[in-house]
Amino acid sequence: METVEKIKQQISENPILLYMKGSPKLPSCGFSAQASQALMSCGEAFAYVDILQNPDIRAELPNYADWPTFPQLWVEGELVGGCDIILEMFQKGELQELIKEVAERHPAPSEE
């Protein structure tokens, strides 16, 4: 699969998706740590892609997104922004509201 196709698929399949360095539990950079911490504080499940494990995505996503840095938060197919925007939204309470609304529209499949 082409890298751009893979990115489009990840974005379309995950209503809340964070492209970051490392994982939410073991972030590999301060910006990714702050962004994932803010998202985890919202209390809803979200998907993430570790760009350090996916160099093709790391190389291609800034072009696709027209956003040069990581982390990148995508919500319902739209790029929300990077660390500064995520933290600013979190401090204003906007991120929590957005994430809660999206999570309600896209309930996680029940584990039966």
C-alpha positions in Angstrom: 0.0 0.0 0.0 1.3 3.5 -0.8 2.2 5.5 2.2 -0.3 8.2 1.4 -3.0 5.6 1.1 -2.0 4.1 4.4 -2.2 7.6 6.0 -5.7 8.2 4.5 -6.8 4.8 5.8 -5.5 5.4 9.3 -7.2 8.9 9.4 -10.5 7.5 8.1 -10.6 4.5 10.4 -9.7 6.3 13.6 -12.0 9.2 14.6 -9.3 10.4 17.1 -5.8 9.8 15.9 -2.5 11.1 17.2 0.7 10.9 15.1 3.5 11.1 17.7 7.0 10.0 18.5 6.8 7.0 20.8 3.6 5.9 22.5 1.3 7.6 25.0 2.8 5.5 27.8 6.4 5.9 26.5 6.6 9.1 24.5 9.9 9.8 22.8 9.8 13.6 22.8 8.5 16.3 25.1 5.9 17.6 22.6 4.5 14.1 22.0 4.4 13.6 25.8 2.4 16.8 26.4 0.0 16.2 23.6 -0.7 12.6 24.5 -1.1 13.6 28.2 -3.7 16.2 27.3 -5.6 13.6 25.2 -5.4 11.0 27.9 -6.8 13.5 30.3 -9.9 13.8 28.2 -10.8 10.3 29.3 -11.6 8.8 25.9 -9.9 6.2 23.8 -7.8 7.4 20.9 -5.6 5.8 18.4 -1.9 6.7 17.8 0.8 6.0 15.3 4.4 6.0 16.4 6.2 7.7 13.6 9.6 6.5 14.8 8.4 3.0 14.0 7.0 4.2 10.6 9.6 6.2 8.8 7.6 6.2 5.6 4.7 7.9 7.4 7.1 10.3 9.2 8.5 11.3 5.8 5.2 11.6 4.0 2.7 13.0 6.5 4.0 16.5 6.7 3.5 16.9 3.0 0.0 15.3 3.1 -1.1 17.3 6.1 0.7 20.5 5.1 1.9 20.6 8.7 5.7 20.2 9.2 6.0 18.9 12.8 4.9 16.2 15.1 2.8 15.4 17.0 -0.3 15.8 14.8 -3.8 15.3 16.1 -6.5 14.3 13.6 -10.2 14.3 14.6 -12.8 12.9 12.2 -10.5 13.3 9.3 -9.5 16.9 10.0 -6.1 18.0 11.2 -6.6 19.8 14.5 -2.9 20.7 14.9 0.2 20.1 16.9 1.3 20.3 20.5 0.8 24.1 21.0 -2.7 24.0 19.6 -3.6 20.8 21.5 -2.4 22.3 24.8 -4.2 25.6 24.2 -7.4 23.9 23.4 -7.0 21.7 26.5 -6.5 24.8 28.7 -9.6 26.4 27.3 -11.6 23.2 27.8 -12.2 22.9 24.0 -10.2 19.7 23.6 -12.2 17.9 26.2 -15.5 19.0 24.6 -14.4 18.0 21.1 -13.0 14.6 22.2 -16.1 13.8 24.2 -18.4 14.7 21.3 -16.4 12.7 18.8 -16.3 9.7 21.2 -20.1 9.8 21.6 -20.5 9.9 17.8 -18.1 7.0 17.4 -18.7 4.6 20.2 -15.9 2.0 20.6 -17.0 -1.5 19.6 -18.2 -3.3 22.7 -16.0 -6.2 23.8 -18.3 -9.2 24.1 
